[in-house]
Amino acid sequence: YLDLPREDVARRLDFDGVQQHVTSVQLSRGKLEAEVVHAVLQLAGSVNRMASDLVLYATAEFGFVRLPDAFCTGSSIMPQKKNPDVLELARATFHRIHAELQLLLGLPANLPSGYHRDLQLTKAAVMRAVLLAGDLLFAMNELLSGIEFREDRIREAMSSDLYATASALRRAVGGEAFRDAYRAAAGDPSSWDLEADVPTDKAYLSEGGPGRTDEGAVLSRLQKAAAWIPRP
């Protein structure tokens, strides 16, 4: 009986358009929310692994990086301690967002068709996940700008066994079957040292391999993605 001006309302609200089949739209409650949080979780997963690496590489046993003091705290009992608190919280945030996704996947399950008050809880889960992701990316962006890589410690850790594969590959390029080159390289540790002096970009010729990454292509893709984000 009511001829609702749906297109006009969508236009006034700056929506892209009107979804047809109202019943299907109603039954999709929780699905779009889960898609948003799933995408956010992928970002958090990448940060989780980065944070784990940096926490490990900042330990005394590795010492590959120095973390900025502003993003670390001291110990409540050990005066010399420098805790990577922000990185540890960044690592844990992945699991917090993952919990929100599980909530979104579980809430609509086993509900009969129609609206149920249970679905109200999906909104808070989305908001929490998006806000957490915003804080996470802001904190990591600030922290990464202050990280110092310790080249001396990194070079010390580059033992000759890192070049065993390069030795096997050189033999294979020379005509040996790789299975034979593999065994020969394994039994000739002295050949590993010879590879250590070869610049990485000369040892690996395939694009994307060690020393042959294309930073320009990565930046180009990031710039395209940035175009999706509305600027104030």
C-alpha positions as CSV (number, residue, x, y, z in Angstrom):
1,Y,0.0,0.0,0.0
2,L,3.0,2.3,0.6
3,D,5.0,3.3,-2.4
4,L,8.2,4.0,-0.5
5,P,10.7,6.3,-2.2
6,R,13.6,3.9,-1.7
7,E,15.8,5.3,-4.5
8,D,15.4,8.8,-3.3
9,V,16.2,7.8,0.3
10,A,19.3,5.9,-0.9
11,R,20.5,9.0,-2.9
12,R,20.0,11.3,0.1
13,L,22.0,8.9,2.3
14,D,24.7,8.8,-0.3
15,F,24.3,5.0,-0.9
16,D,25.4,3.5,-4.1
17,G,22.0,2.0,-4.8
18,V,19.1,0.1,-3.5
19,Q,19.2,-3.6,-2.7
20,Q,16.2,-5.5,-4.1
21,H,14.6,-8.6,-2.5
22,V,14.1,-7.3,1.0
23,T,13.8,-10.8,2.4
24,S,17.2,-11.8,1.1
25,V,18.7,-8.6,2.5
26,Q,17.2,-9.3,5.9
27,L,18.5,-12.8,5.9
28,S,22.0,-11.5,5.1
29,R,22.4,-9.9,8.5
30,G,25.8,-10.7,9.9
31,K,27.2,-11.7,6.5
32,L,28.5,-8.4,5.3
33,E,29.7,-7.6,8.9
34,A,31.7,-10.8,8.8
35,E,33.2,-9.9,5.4
36,V,34.4,-6.6,6.8
37,V,35.9,-8.1,9.9
38,H,37.5,-11.0,7.9
39,A,39.2,-8.4,5.7
40,V,40.4,-6.5,8.8
41,L,41.6,-9.8,10.3
42,Q,43.9,-10.3,7.3
43,L,45.6,-7.0,8.1
44,A,45.9,-7.9,11.7
45,G,47.4,-11.3,10.7
46,S,50.2,-9.6,8.7
47,V,50.9,-7.3,11.6
48,N,50.8,-10.3,14.0
49,R,53.6,-12.0,12.1
50,M,55.7,-8.8,11.8
51,A,55.4,-8.1,15.5
52,S,56.4,-11.6,16.3
53,D,59.5,-11.3,14.1
54,L,60.5,-8.0,15.7
55,V,60.0,-9.2,19.2
56,L,62.2,-12.2,18.5
57,Y,64.9,-10.2,16.6
58,A,65.1,-7.6,19.3
59,T,66.1,-10.2,22.0
60,A,69.7,-10.3,23.2
61,E,70.1,-13.7,21.5
62,F,69.5,-12.1,18.1
63,G,69.9,-8.4,18.5
64,F,69.1,-7.6,14.8
65,V,66.9,-4.6,15.7
66,R,66.7,-1.9,18.3
67,L,63.2,-0.9,19.2
68,P,62.4,2.8,19.9
69,D,62.2,3.5,23.7
70,A,59.0,5.3,23.3
71,F,57.2,2.1,22.4
72,C,58.8,0.0,25.2
73,T,58.5,-0.1,29.0
74,G,60.7,-1.2,31.8
75,S,60.2,-4.1,34.1
76,S,58.5,-3.8,37.5
77,I,61.5,-5.5,39.1
78,M,64.4,-5.8,36.6
79,P,66.1,-2.4,36.0
80,Q,67.8,-3.4,32.8
81,K,64.7,-4.9,31.1
82,K,63.2,-3.3,28.0
83,N,59.8,-4.8,27.3
84,P,58.4,-4.6,23.7
85,D,55.0,-3.9,25.0
86,V,53.5,-2.3,21.9
87,L,54.6,-5.1,19.7
88,E,53.3,-7.7,22.1
89,L,49.9,-5.9,22.2
90,A,49.9,-5.6,18.4
91,R,50.5,-9.4,18.2
92,A,47.7,-10.1,20.6
93,T,45.3,-7.8,18.8
94,F,45.0,-10.3,16.0
95,H,43.4,-12.7,18.4
96,R,41.0,-10.1,19.7
97,I,39.8,-9.3,16.2
98,H,39.6,-13.0,15.5
99,A,37.3,-13.4,18.4
100,E,35.0,-10.7,17.0
101,L,34.9,-12.7,13.7
102,Q,33.9,-15.8,15.5
103,L,31.2,-13.9,17.3
104,L,29.8,-12.7,13.9
105,L,29.9,-16.2,12.4
106,G,28.3,-17.8,15.4
107,L,25.5,-15.3,16.2
108,P,23.4,-15.8,13.0
109,A,23.8,-19.6,13.1
110,N,20.8,-21.8,13.9
111,L,18.4,-18.8,13.9
112,P,15.1,-19.2,12.1
113,S,14.3,-16.8,9.3
114,G,13.3,-13.3,10.4
115,Y,14.7,-10.7,12.7
116,H,16.0,-11.7,16.1
117,R,17.4,-9.5,18.9
118,D,20.5,-11.7,18.9
119,L,21.6,-9.9,15.7
120,Q,21.9,-6.6,17.5
121,L,25.2,-7.8,18.9
122,T,26.7,-8.0,15.4
123,K,27.0,-4.2,15.2
124,A,29.2,-3.8,18.3
125,A,31.4,-6.6,17.0
126,V,32.1,-4.8,13.7
127,M,32.7,-1.5,15.5
128,R,35.1,-3.1,18.0
129,A,37.1,-4.8,15.2
130,V,37.4,-1.8,13.0
131,L,38.4,0.5,15.9
132,L,41.0,-2.1,17.0
133,A,42.4,-2.3,13.5
134,G,42.7,1.5,13.3
135,D,44.6,1.7,16.6
136,L,46.8,-1.2,15.5
137,L,47.8,0.3,12.2
138,F,48.4,3.7,13.7
139,A,50.7,2.2,16.5
140,M,52.7,0.1,14.1
141,N,53.2,2.9,11.7
142,E,54.6,5.1,14.4
143,L,56.7,2.3,15.9
144,L,58.2,1.2,12.5
145,S,59.5,4.7,11.8
146,G,61.7,4.5,14.9
147,I,63.2,1.0,14.4
148,E,66.9,0.7,13.9
149,F,68.4,-2.3,12.1
150,R,71.8,-3.4,13.4
151,E,73.7,-4.5,10.3
152,D,76.7,-5.6,12.3
153,R,74.7,-8.2,14.2
154,I,72.9,-9.3,11.1
155,R,76.1,-9.9,9.2
156,E,77.6,-11.8,12.2
157,A,74.6,-14.2,11.9
158,M,75.1,-14.8,8.2
159,S,77.0,-18.1,8.6
160,S,78.2,-20.0,5.6
161,D,75.5,-22.7,5.7
162,L,73.1,-20.0,4.4
163,Y,74.8,-20.3,1.1
164,A,74.6,-24.1,0.7
165,T,71.6,-23.8,-1.6
166,A,73.4,-21.3,-3.8
167,S,76.2,-23.8,-4.1
168,A,73.8,-26.5,-5.2
169,L,72.2,-24.2,-7.7
170,R,75.5,-23.2,-9.2
171,R,76.3,-26.8,-9.8
172,A,72.9,-27.4,-11.4
173,V,73.4,-24.4,-13.7
174,G,76.7,-26.0,-14.7
175,G,74.9,-29.1,-15.9
176,E,74.6,-31.4,-12.9
177,A,71.3,-33.0,-12.1
178,F,69.9,-31.1,-9.1
179,R,69.8,-34.3,-7.0
180,D,73.5,-34.8,-7.6
181,A,74.3,-31.1,-7.1
182,Y,72.3,-31.2,-3.8
183,R,74.4,-34.1,-2.4
184,A,77.6,-32.6,-3.6
185,A,76.9,-29.3,-2.0
186,A,75.9,-31.0,1.2
187,G,79.2,-32.8,1.3
188,D,81.4,-29.8,0.4
189,P,81.0,-27.1,3.1
190,S,84.0,-25.2,1.7
191,S,81.9,-24.4,-1.4
192,W,79.4,-22.5,0.7
193,D,82.0,-19.9,1.7
194,L,82.7,-19.2,-2.0
195,E,79.1,-18.2,-2.5
196,A,79.1,-15.8,0.4
197,D,81.1,-13.2,-1.6
198,V,78.7,-13.2,-4.5
199,P,76.2,-10.3,-4.4
200,T,72.7,-11.6,-3.8
201,D,71.2,-10.0,-6.9
202,K,73.9,-11.8,-8.9
203,A,73.3,-15.2,-7.3
204,Y,69.5,-15.1,-7.7
205,L,68.3,-13.9,-11.2
206,S,64.5,-14.6,-11.0
207,E,62.3,-11.6,-10.2
208,G,61.0,-11.7,-6.7
209,G,64.0,-13.8,-5.4
210,P,66.4,-12.7,-2.7
211,G,67.9,-9.3,-3.6
212,R,65.6,-8.9,-6.6
213,T,62.4,-7.5,-5.1
214,D,60.6,-4.7,-7.0
215,E,59.9,-2.1,-4.4
216,G,58.4,0.2,-7.0
217,A,55.7,-2.4,-7.9
218,V,54.8,-2.8,-4.2
219,L,54.5,1.0,-3.8
220,S,52.4,1.2,-6.9
221,R,49.9,-1.3,-5.6
222,L,49.8,0.4,-2.2
223,Q,49.1,3.7,-3.9
224,K,46.2,2.2,-5.9
225,A,44.8,0.8,-2.7
226,A,45.1,4.2,-1.0
227,A,42.8,5.6,-3.6
228,W,39.9,3.6,-2.1
229,I,40.3,5.4,1.2
230,P,38.3,8.7,1.4
231,R,40.4,11.6,2.5
232,P,39.0,14.2,4.9
